[in-house]
């Protein structure tokens, strides 16, 4: 299962459709506050990862990541960035970065990497940096947000 948080309907609908087409369950949220409420609800099930934009109504995606991570420390986040730069103070908040626009094939490469890490975490590195867009955005000096769980610097 994957969670998607994005205020642009066409983005979360497209990601959800691609995931479902490949046999994955996805739940979408148009507002970060709705996602935080869901994380606090009894219906919450831990996803493989949460895809989120950073420019969202009410609170930023980064603020949402901070709050959700406090509630559920094992959550993995993928930032779907439309801009050329991720603010440096937040580079280690997400496990992966997916620059927009992206192709369905590229999305599925990221999903495959996330699933590999989910299935064997934290025992192996899965070459996450070769799949995501850290080099394109550009993001330097990234470190794994789950490092405290013995995650290698290249693992989600």
N, C-alpha and C positions, 0 to 999 in steps of 0.2 A: 504494500500500500504506500502511496505517496500523497502528500498534502501540497496544495498549491495556494499561495497567497499573492493575489495581484488584483488591482482595482480596474484593470483593463479587461473587459469581458472577453474580447477576442484572444487575448494571450492565454488566460487560464482555460478557456474553452479549447483552444488548439492543443495545449499541453495535455489536458485531460483526454482529449480525443486520441492523440497519439499514444498515450499510455494505455488506454483501454483497447485500442486497436492491437496492441502487443500483449494483451492479456493481463494488464495490471489494474488494480483498483486505485482510484484517485478521488480525493475529496478536495473541493475548491472553496476558497473564501475570498470575497472581494474587499475585505476590510481587516486590518491587522487586529483590531480590538475583538472582532468576531472570532478570529483564530485563537487569541488568548483565552476567551471564554470557553472555546471548545477544548483547549488544553486542560482547563480546570474542570471540565465536565466528566461525568461517569461514562459517557460514550466514547471518550478518547481512547484510541489505540495507537501505540507508537508506530510511526511510519518508518519506512526505509530512509526517507529524507523528505525535507520540506523545501520546495522551490519557492523563492520569494523575490519580489521586486524590492527596491529600497525606497523608492519614491511612492509613498502610500498615504492615503488620507488619515488624519488624526495623529498617528505616530509613524515614524519612519520604520522601514524594514529592519534597520539595525536595532532600534529600540525594541521592536517586537522580538527579534532574536535574543536580545539580552533578557527580556522578561520570560520568554518561553524556555530559555536555557536554565534559568533559575528554577523554574517549575519542573522541568524534565531535562536534566543535564546530559542525557545521552542523545538528544535530538541532533540530527545532522542537517545542515542548511546548505542550499545551493542558491547563490544570488544570481538572478537573471538580470544582468545590467544592460541598460540601453545606452548608457553614456560611456565615454572613453576612459573614465577614471573612477576608481573606488577610493573613497577617502581613506588615507593611510592609517588613521587610528582604528579603523574597522577591518583591516585586511585579514586578521586572524579570527574573525567572528564566524566565517563560513568555511565549509569544507571544500567547496568547489565554486567556480565562477563560470557562468554561461552567458556569453555576450549575445545580445540581440542585434540583428535577427539571427536565428539559428535554424538549421535544417532538421527535419525529423530524424535523419540518420545521426546527426551530431547529438541530438537529445538522447537518442537510444544508446550511443556510446557512453555518455555520462551515466545513464541509468544502469547500464551493464557494469560499469566500474563501481557504482554505489552498491549494487546487489552483491558483487564479489566481496567487497569490504564488509557488508552487512553479514554475509554468510560465514566469514572467517575472522572477523574483527577481534582483536587487533593483531593477530598473529602474522599477517603478511602485508607487504606493500603492493598496491595494485596499479601503480603508475598513474595515479590520478592527475598529476600535473601534466602528463602528456595528452590527456583527454580534455581537460577544461581549458579556459581561456585566460589563465593568469598572465601569460606572456603578451597576449593581445591587448589587455585592458590598460596598461601594464600594472602588474602587481608584483612588488618586490618584497623580500624579507617576510614572506608568508610563513606562518607556522600552524600546525594542526591544532584546531580548537579543542580536540579531545586528547591532546598530548599526555595529559595526566593519566590516561588509561593505557600507557605504554604504547601509544601509537607512534609509528615512525613518522618522520617529517613529510613523507610522501604519501602517507595513508590518510584516508578520510577519518 
